[in-house]
Amino acid sequence: MKTKSGAKKRFKFTGTGKIKRKRAFKSHILTKKSNKRKRALGHAALVHKTDESRVNLMLTVGK
């Protein structure tokens, strides 16, 4: 099985094994969003516990 190339580009593992992701809604129509909101969207977030198994499946090779 190959790693999903889309997932490979979107997710990274932390040192403790959690999965980091980028936040949505930062790509366009930014004029109506506040500076505070846009700044917050720039920070990375963790994948929710319920979705971790799905993302792991996309990232792991041969499991």
PDB file with one MODEL, atoms N, CA, C and O in Angstrom:
MODEL        1
ATOM      1  N   MET A   1       0.836  -1.195   0.000  1.00  0.00           N
ATOM      2  CA  MET A   1       0.000   0.000   0.000  1.00  0.00           C
ATOM      3  C   MET A   1       0.872   1.245   0.000  1.00  0.00           C
ATOM      4  O   MET A   1       1.876   1.312   0.708  1.00  0.00           O
ATOM      5  N   LYS A   2       0.484   2.219  -0.790  1.00  0.00           N
ATOM      6  CA  LYS A   2       1.236   3.465  -0.817  1.00  0.00           C
ATOM      7  C   LYS A   2       0.611   4.468   0.139  1.00  0.00           C
ATOM      8  O   LYS A   2      -0.583   4.410   0.434  1.00  0.00           O
ATOM      9  N   THR A   3       1.440   5.390   0.618  1.00  0.00           N
ATOM     10  CA  THR A   3       0.955   6.507   1.422  1.00  0.00           C
ATOM     11  C   THR A   3       0.148   7.410   0.512  1.00  0.00           C
ATOM     12  O   THR A   3       0.523   7.631  -0.639  1.00  0.00           O
ATOM     13  N   LYS A   4      -0.989   7.950   1.033  1.00  0.00           N
ATOM     14  CA  LYS A   4      -1.778   8.906   0.258  1.00  0.00           C
ATOM     15  C   LYS A   4      -0.972  10.191   0.117  1.00  0.00           C
ATOM     16  O   LYS A   4      -0.606  10.809   1.117  1.00  0.00           O
ATOM     17  N   SER A   5      -0.696  10.596  -1.122  1.00  0.00           N
ATOM     18  CA  SER A   5       0.201  11.735  -1.328  1.00  0.00           C
ATOM     19  C   SER A   5      -0.434  13.035  -0.850  1.00  0.00           C
ATOM     20  O   SER A   5       0.280  13.952  -0.443  1.00  0.00           O
ATOM     21  N   GLY A   6      -1.759  13.132  -0.890  1.00  0.00           N
ATOM     22  CA  GLY A   6      -2.429  14.334  -0.383  1.00  0.00           C
ATOM     23  C   GLY A   6      -2.268  14.459   1.118  1.00  0.00           C
ATOM     24  O   GLY A   6      -2.048  15.554   1.636  1.00  0.00           O
ATOM     25  N   ALA A   7      -2.378  13.339   1.817  1.00  0.00           N
ATOM     26  CA  ALA A   7      -2.229  13.335   3.277  1.00  0.00           C
ATOM     27  C   ALA A   7      -0.784  13.602   3.664  1.00  0.00           C
ATOM     28  O   ALA A   7      -0.512  14.264   4.665  1.00  0.00           O
ATOM     29  N   LYS A   8       0.137  13.086   2.868  1.00  0.00           N
ATOM     30  CA  LYS A   8       1.569  13.271   3.134  1.00  0.00           C
ATOM     31  C   LYS A   8       1.913  14.762   3.166  1.00  0.00           C
ATOM     32  O   LYS A   8       2.750  15.196   3.957  1.00  0.00           O
ATOM     33  N   LYS A   9       1.257  15.546   2.296  1.00  0.00           N
ATOM     34  CA  LYS A   9       1.537  16.977   2.210  1.00  0.00           C
ATOM     35  C   LYS A   9       0.836  17.769   3.313  1.00  0.00           C
ATOM     36  O   LYS A   9       1.280  18.865   3.655  1.00  0.00           O
ATOM     37  N   ARG A  10      -0.240  17.238   3.870  1.00  0.00           N
ATOM     38  CA  ARG A  10      -1.080  17.998   4.790  1.00  0.00           C
ATOM     39  C   ARG A  10      -0.820  17.736   6.264  1.00  0.00           C
ATOM     40  O   ARG A  10      -1.151  18.580   7.098  1.00  0.00           O
ATOM     41  N   PHE A  11      -0.242  16.600   6.611  1.00  0.00           N
ATOM     42  CA  PHE A  11      -0.093  16.231   8.019  1.00  0.00           C
ATOM     43  C   PHE A  11       1.365  15.959   8.366  1.00  0.00           C
ATOM     44  O   PHE A  11       2.140  15.473   7.541  1.00  0.00           O
ATOM     45  N   LYS A  12       1.724  16.288   9.622  1.00  0.00           N
ATOM     46  CA  LYS A  12       3.051  15.994  10.159  1.00  0.00           C
ATOM     47  C   LYS A  12       2.862  15.403  11.551  1.00  0.00           C
ATOM     48  O   LYS A  12       1.880  15.703  12.230  1.00  0.00           O
ATOM     49  N   PHE A  13       3.805  14.563  11.975  1.00  0.00           N
ATOM     50  CA  PHE A  13       3.755  13.992  13.315  1.00  0.00           C
ATOM     51  C   PHE A  13       4.557  14.855  14.280  1.00  0.00           C
ATOM     52  O   PHE A  13       5.609  15.384  13.922  1.00  0.00           O
ATOM     53  N   THR A  14       4.055  14.996  15.504  1.00  0.00           N
ATOM     54  CA  THR A  14       4.805  15.681  16.549  1.00  0.00           C
ATOM     55  C   THR A  14       5.759  14.675  17.187  1.00  0.00           C
ATOM     56  O   THR A  14       5.728  13.490  16.855  1.00  0.00           O
ATOM     57  N   GLY A  15       6.585  15.135  18.080  1.00  0.00           N
ATOM     58  CA  GLY A  15       7.536  14.261  18.750  1.00  0.00           C
ATOM     59  C   GLY A  15       6.862  13.204  19.604  1.00  0.00           C
ATOM     60  O   GLY A  15       7.399  12.112  19.794  1.00  0.00           O
ATOM     61  N   THR A  16       5.670  13.533  20.125  1.00  0.00           N
ATOM     62  CA  THR A  16       4.951  12.587  20.988  1.00  0.00           C
ATOM     63  C   THR A  16       4.015  11.676  20.198  1.00  0.00           C
ATOM     64  O   THR A  16       3.328  10.838  20.782  1.00  0.00           O
ATOM     65  N   GLY A  17       3.985  11.836  18.871  1.00  0.00           N
ATOM     66  CA  GLY A  17       3.180  10.947  18.041  1.00  0.00           C
ATOM     67  C   GLY A  17       1.809  11.480  17.666  1.00  0.00           C
ATOM     68  O   GLY A  17       1.050  10.800  16.976  1.00  0.00           O
ATOM     69  N   LYS A  18       1.478  12.696  18.112  1.00  0.00           N
ATOM     70  CA  LYS A  18       0.210  13.295  17.700  1.00  0.00           C
ATOM     71  C   LYS A  18       0.362  13.808  16.273  1.00  0.00           C
ATOM     72  O   LYS A  18       1.477  13.911  15.762  1.00  0.00           O
ATOM     73  N   ILE A  19      -0.757  14.128  15.633  1.00  0.00           N
ATOM     74  CA  ILE A  19      -0.723  14.549  14.232  1.00  0.00           C
ATOM     75  C   ILE A  19      -1.104  16.025  14.129  1.00  0.00           C
ATOM     76  O   ILE A  19      -2.159  16.443  14.605  1.00  0.00           O
ATOM     77  N   LYS A  20      -0.222  16.807  13.496  1.00  0.00           N
ATOM     78  CA  LYS A  20      -0.471  18.233  13.304  1.00  0.00           C
ATOM     79  C   LYS A  20      -1.163  18.453  11.969  1.00  0.00           C
ATOM     80  O   LYS A  20      -0.969  17.696  11.018  1.00  0.00           O
ATOM     81  N   ARG A  21      -1.980  19.513  11.914  1.00  0.00           N
ATOM     82  CA  ARG A  21      -2.655  19.890  10.679  1.00  0.00           C
ATOM     83  C   ARG A  21      -2.701  21.406  10.585  1.00  0.00           C
ATOM     84  O   ARG A  21      -2.521  22.104  11.583  1.00  0.00           O
ATOM     85  N   LYS A  22      -2.943  21.913   9.376  1.00  0.00           N
ATOM     86  CA  LYS A  22      -3.160  23.343   9.200  1.00  0.00           C
ATOM     87  C   LYS A  22      -4.640  23.628   9.377  1.00  0.00           C
ATOM     88  O   LYS A  22      -5.476  22.743   9.193  1.00  0.00           O
ATOM     89  N   ARG A  23      -4.964  24.862   9.732  1.00  0.00           N
ATOM     90  CA  ARG A  23      -6.372  25.245   9.888  1.00  0.00           C
ATOM     91  C   ARG A  23      -6.963  25.667   8.545  1.00  0.00           C
ATOM     92  O   ARG A  23      -6.252  26.138   7.658  1.00  0.00           O
ATOM     93  N   ALA A  24      -8.246  25.494   8.418  1.00  0.00           N
ATOM     94  CA  ALA A  24      -8.959  25.861   7.190  1.00  0.00           C
ATOM     95  C   ALA A  24      -9.324  27.353   7.219  1.00  0.00           C
ATOM     96  O   ALA A  24      -9.129  28.031   8.228  1.00  0.00           O
ATOM     97  N   PHE A  25      -9.850  27.844   6.108  1.00  0.00           N
ATOM     98  CA  PHE A  25     -10.414  29.202   5.972  1.00  0.00           C
ATOM     99  C   PHE A  25      -9.361  30.307   5.987  1.00  0.00           C
ATOM    100  O   PHE A  25      -9.657  31.417   6.431  1.00  0.00           O
ATOM    101  N   LYS A  26      -8.150  30.043   5.519  1.00  0.00           N
ATOM    102  CA  LYS A  26      -7.115  31.080   5.485  1.00  0.00           C
ATOM    103  C   LYS A  26      -6.654  31.346   4.056  1.00  0.00           C
ATOM    104  O   LYS A  26      -5.650  32.028   3.855  1.00  0.00           O
ATOM    105  N   SER A  27      -7.370  30.820   3.058  1.00  0.00           N
ATOM    106  CA  SER A  27      -6.842  30.917   1.695  1.00  0.00           C
ATOM    107  C   SER A  27      -7.383  32.101   0.896  1.00  0.00           C
ATOM    108  O   SER A  27      -6.636  32.692   0.116  1.00  0.00           O
ATOM    109  N   HIS A  28      -8.649  32.467   1.065  1.00  0.00           N
ATOM    110  CA  HIS A  28      -9.203  33.584   0.292  1.00  0.00           C
ATOM    111  C   HIS A  28     -10.374  34.201   1.045  1.00  0.00           C
ATOM    112  O   HIS A  28     -10.788  33.696   2.089  1.00  0.00           O
ATOM    113  N   ILE A  29     -10.904  35.298   0.506  1.00  0.00           N
ATOM    114  CA  ILE A  29     -11.943  36.115   1.154  1.00  0.00           C
ATOM    115  C   ILE A  29     -11.470  36.522   2.554  1.00  0.00           C
ATOM    116  O   ILE A  29     -12.152  36.288   3.551  1.00  0.00           O
ATOM    117  N   LEU A  30     -10.298  37.129   2.600  1.00  0.00           N
ATOM    118  CA  LEU A  30      -9.704  37.476   3.882  1.00  0.00           C
ATOM    119  C   LEU A  30     -10.068  38.888   4.351  1.00  0.00           C
ATOM    120  O   LEU A  30      -9.797  39.244   5.498  1.00  0.00           O
ATOM    121  N   THR A  31     -10.676  39.691   3.477  1.00  0.00           N
ATOM    122  CA  THR A  31     -10.954  41.087   3.835  1.00  0.00           C
ATOM    123  C   THR A  31     -11.994  41.190   4.937  1.00  0.00           C
ATOM    124  O   THR A  31     -11.907  42.084   5.778  1.00  0.00           O
ATOM    125  N   LYS A  32     -12.968  40.303   4.955  1.00  0.00           N
ATOM    126  CA  LYS A  32     -14.029  40.390   5.973  1.00  0.00           C
ATOM    127  C   LYS A  32     -13.651  39.708   7.282  1.00  0.00           C
ATOM    128  O   LYS A  32     -14.386  39.809   8.265  1.00  0.00           O
ATOM    129  N   LYS A  33     -12.515  39.017   7.309  1.00  0.00           N
ATOM    130  CA  LYS A  33     -12.082  38.334   8.535  1.00  0.00           C
ATOM    131  C   LYS A  33     -11.180  39.267   9.341  1.00  0.00           C
ATOM    132  O   LYS A  33     -10.354  39.986   8.778  1.00  0.00           O
ATOM    133  N   SER A  34     -11.345  39.248  10.651  1.00  0.00           N
ATOM    134  CA  SER A  34     -10.561  40.140  11.506  1.00  0.00           C
ATOM    135  C   SER A  34      -9.101  39.687  11.538  1.00  0.00           C
ATOM    136  O   SER A  34      -8.778  38.531  11.265  1.00  0.00           O
ATOM    137  N   ASN A  35      -8.237  40.636  11.881  1.00  0.00           N
ATOM    138  CA  ASN A  35      -6.809  40.319  11.975  1.00  0.00           C
ATOM    139  C   ASN A  35      -6.565  39.261  13.031  1.00  0.00           C
ATOM    140  O   ASN A  35      -5.720  38.382  12.856  1.00  0.00           O
ATOM    141  N   LYS A  36      -7.303  39.342  14.128  1.00  0.00           N
ATOM    142  CA  LYS A  36      -7.158  38.372  15.217  1.00  0.00           C
ATOM    143  C   LYS A  36      -7.496  36.968  14.718  1.00  0.00           C
ATOM    144  O   LYS A  36      -6.801  36.002  15.031  1.00  0.00           O
ATOM    145  N   ARG A  37      -8.570  36.871  13.939  1.00  0.00           N
ATOM    146  CA  ARG A  37      -9.002  35.573  13.411  1.00  0.00           C
ATOM    147  C   ARG A  37      -7.980  35.013  12.426  1.00  0.00           C
ATOM    148  O   ARG A  37      -7.665  33.823  12.457  1.00  0.00           O
ATOM    149  N   LYS A  38      -7.466  35.878  11.553  1.00  0.00           N
ATOM    150  CA  LYS A  38      -6.481  35.425  10.560  1.00  0.00           C
ATOM    151  C   LYS A  38      -5.182  34.988  11.224  1.00  0.00           C
ATOM    152  O   LYS A  38      -4.555  34.021  10.790  1.00  0.00           O
ATOM    153  N   ARG A  39      -4.776  35.694  12.274  1.00  0.00           N
ATOM    154  CA  ARG A  39      -3.586  35.314  13.021  1.00  0.00           C
ATOM    155  C   ARG A  39      -3.767  33.948  13.656  1.00  0.00           C
ATOM    156  O   ARG A  39      -2.866  33.109  13.611  1.00  0.00           O
ATOM    157  N   ALA A  40      -4.932  33.725  14.249  1.00  0.00           N
ATOM    158  CA  ALA A  40      -5.214  32.454  14.914  1.00  0.00           C
ATOM    159  C   ALA A  40      -5.229  31.306  13.907  1.00  0.00           C
ATOM    160  O   ALA A  40      -4.808  30.193  14.223  1.00  0.00           O
ATOM    161  N   LEU A  41      -5.712  31.578  12.699  1.00  0.00           N
ATOM    162  CA  LEU A  41      -5.772  30.542  11.669  1.00  0.00           C
ATOM    163  C   LEU A  41      -4.381  30.168  11.160  1.00  0.00           C
ATOM    164  O   LEU A  41      -4.205  29.109  10.556  1.00  0.00           O
ATOM    165  N   GLY A  42      -3.407  31.021  11.397  1.00  0.00           N
ATOM    166  CA  GLY A  42      -2.045  30.737  10.959  1.00  0.00           C
ATOM    167  C   GLY A  42      -1.359  29.671  11.791  1.00  0.00           C
ATOM    168  O   GLY A  42      -0.412  29.032  11.331  1.00  0.00           O
ATOM    169  N   HIS A  43      -1.840  29.473  13.032  1.00  0.00           N
ATOM    170  CA  HIS A  43      -1.213  28.498  13.921  1.00  0.00           C
ATOM    171  C   HIS A  43      -1.670  27.087  13.582  1.00  0.00           C
ATOM    172  O   HIS A  43      -2.797  26.872  13.137  1.00  0.00           O
ATOM    173  N   ALA A  44      -0.786  26.143  13.798  1.00  0.00           N
ATOM    174  CA  ALA A  44      -1.118  24.744  13.536  1.00  0.00           C
ATOM    175  C   ALA A  44      -2.042  24.217  14.627  1.00  0.00           C
ATOM    176  O   ALA A  44      -2.059  24.737  15.743  1.00  0.00           O
ATOM    177  N   ALA A  45      -2.806  23.187  14.300  1.00  0.00           N
ATOM    178  CA  ALA A  45      -3.700  22.541  15.255  1.00  0.00           C
ATOM    179  C   ALA A  45      -3.419  21.051  15.236  1.00  0.00           C
ATOM    180  O   ALA A  45      -2.709  20.558  14.360  1.00  0.00           O
ATOM    181  N   LEU A  46      -3.969  20.343  16.190  1.00  0.00           N
ATOM    182  CA  LEU A  46      -3.821  18.894  16.245  1.00  0.00           C
ATOM    183  C   LEU A  46      -5.069  18.238  15.665  1.00  0.00           C
ATOM    184  O   LEU A  46      -6.177  18.756  15.803  1.00  0.00           O
ATOM    185  N   VAL A  47      -4.877  17.104  15.023  1.00  0.00           N
ATOM    186  CA  VAL A  47      -6.003  16.324  14.509  1.00  0.00           C
ATOM    187  C   VAL A  47      -6.764  15.770  15.701  1.00  0.00           C
ATOM    188  O   VAL A  47      -6.157  15.295  16.660  1.00  0.00           O
ATOM    189  N   HIS A  48      -8.083  15.826  15.649  1.00  0.00           N
ATOM    190  CA  HIS A  48      -8.913  15.359  16.752  1.00  0.00           C
ATOM    191  C   HIS A  48      -8.740  13.856  16.952  1.00  0.00           C
ATOM    192  O   HIS A  48      -8.483  13.100  16.016  1.00  0.00           O
ATOM    193  N   LYS A  49      -8.893  13.461  18.206  1.00  0.00           N
ATOM    194  CA  LYS A  49      -8.682  12.065  18.601  1.00  0.00           C
ATOM    195  C   LYS A  49      -9.530  11.105  17.764  1.00  0.00           C
ATOM    196  O   LYS A  49      -9.077  10.010  17.431  1.00  0.00           O
ATOM    197  N   THR A  50     -10.764  11.512  17.423  1.00  0.00           N
ATOM    198  CA  THR A  50     -11.659  10.625  16.668  1.00  0.00           C
ATOM    199  C   THR A  50     -11.225  10.452  15.215  1.00  0.00           C
ATOM    200  O   THR A  50     -11.608   9.477  14.569  1.00  0.00           O
ATOM    201  N   ASP A  51     -10.433  11.385  14.698  1.00  0.00           N
ATOM    202  CA  ASP A  51      -9.983  11.306  13.306  1.00  0.00           C
ATOM    203  C   ASP A  51      -8.573  10.742  13.168  1.00  0.00           C
ATOM    204  O   ASP A  51      -8.122  10.467  12.056  1.00  0.00           O
ATOM    205  N   GLU A  52      -7.875  10.568  14.286  1.00  0.00           N
ATOM    206  CA  GLU A  52      -6.481  10.127  14.234  1.00  0.00           C
ATOM    207  C   GLU A  52      -6.307   8.797  13.519  1.00  0.00           C
ATOM    208  O   GLU A  52      -5.364   8.629  12.746  1.00  0.00           O
ATOM    209  N   SER A  53      -7.206   7.851  13.767  1.00  0.00           N
ATOM    210  CA  SER A  53      -7.060   6.533  13.146  1.00  0.00           C
ATOM    211  C   SER A  53      -7.193   6.624  11.629  1.00  0.00           C
ATOM    212  O   SER A  53      -6.485   5.931  10.899  1.00  0.00           O
ATOM    213  N   ARG A  54      -8.102   7.480  11.154  1.00  0.00           N
ATOM    214  CA  ARG A  54      -8.288   7.658   9.709  1.00  0.00           C
ATOM    215  C   ARG A  54      -7.036   8.256   9.070  1.00  0.00           C
ATOM    216  O   ARG A  54      -6.576   7.790   8.027  1.00  0.00           O
ATOM    217  N   VAL A  55      -6.496   9.284   9.703  1.00  0.00           N
ATOM    218  CA  VAL A  55      -5.307   9.946   9.155  1.00  0.00           C
ATOM    219  C   VAL A  55      -4.118   8.997   9.203  1.00  0.00           C
ATOM    220  O   VAL A  55      -3.318   8.953   8.268  1.00  0.00           O
ATOM    221  N   ASN A  56      -3.997   8.237  10.288  1.00  0.00           N
ATOM    222  CA  ASN A  56      -2.926   7.253  10.405  1.00  0.00           C
ATOM    223  C   ASN A  56      -2.983   6.240   9.281  1.00  0.00           C
ATOM    224  O   ASN A  56      -1.948   5.845   8.745  1.00  0.00           O
ATOM    225  N   LEU A  57      -4.182   5.814   8.921  1.00  0.00           N
ATOM    226  CA  LEU A  57      -4.361   4.852   7.831  1.00  0.00           C
ATOM    227  C   LEU A  57      -3.833   5.422   6.514  1.00  0.00           C
ATOM    228  O   LEU A  57      -3.221   4.711   5.717  1.00  0.00           O
ATOM    229  N   MET A  58      -4.082   6.728   6.299  1.00  0.00           N
ATOM    230  CA  MET A  58      -3.636   7.356   5.056  1.00  0.00           C
ATOM    231  C   MET A  58      -2.117   7.542   5.033  1.00  0.00           C
ATOM    232  O   MET A  58      -1.505   7.546   3.965  1.00  0.00           O
ATOM    233  N   LEU A  59      -1.513   7.696   6.213  1.00  0.00           N
ATOM    234  CA  LEU A  59      -0.086   8.002   6.272  1.00  0.00           C
ATOM    235  C   LEU A  59       0.817   6.786   6.406  1.00  0.00           C
ATOM    236  O   LEU A  59       1.966   6.822   5.964  1.00  0.00           O
ATOM    237  N   THR A  60       0.324   5.718   7.002  1.00  0.00           N
ATOM    238  CA  THR A  60       1.187   4.572   7.247  1.00  0.00           C
ATOM    239  C   THR A  60       1.288   3.702   6.009  1.00  0.00           C
ATOM    240  O   THR A  60       0.305   3.483   5.301  1.00  0.00           O
ATOM    241  N   VAL A  61       2.468   3.220   5.764  1.00  0.00           N
ATOM    242  CA  VAL A  61       2.712   2.378   4.596  1.00  0.00           C
ATOM    243  C   VAL A  61       2.795   0.921   5.049  1.00  0.00           C
ATOM    244  O   VAL A  61       3.521   0.595   5.989  1.00  0.00           O
ATOM    245  N   GLY A  62       2.062   0.068   4.388  1.00  0.00           N
ATOM    246  CA  GLY A  62       2.169  -1.368   4.643  1.00  0.00           C
ATOM    247  C   GLY A  62       1.553  -1.854   5.934  1.00  0.00           C
ATOM    248  O   GLY A  62       1.927  -2.912   6.440  1.00  0.00           O
ATOM    249  N   LYS A  63       0.598  -1.088   6.484  1.00  0.00           N
ATOM    250  CA  LYS A  63      -0.067  -1.538   7.707  1.00  0.00           C
ATOM    251  C   LYS A  63      -1.509  -1.866   7.449  1.00  0.00           C
ATOM    252  O   LYS A  63      -2.227  -2.262   8.367  1.00  0.00           O
TER     253      LYS A  63
ENDMDL
END
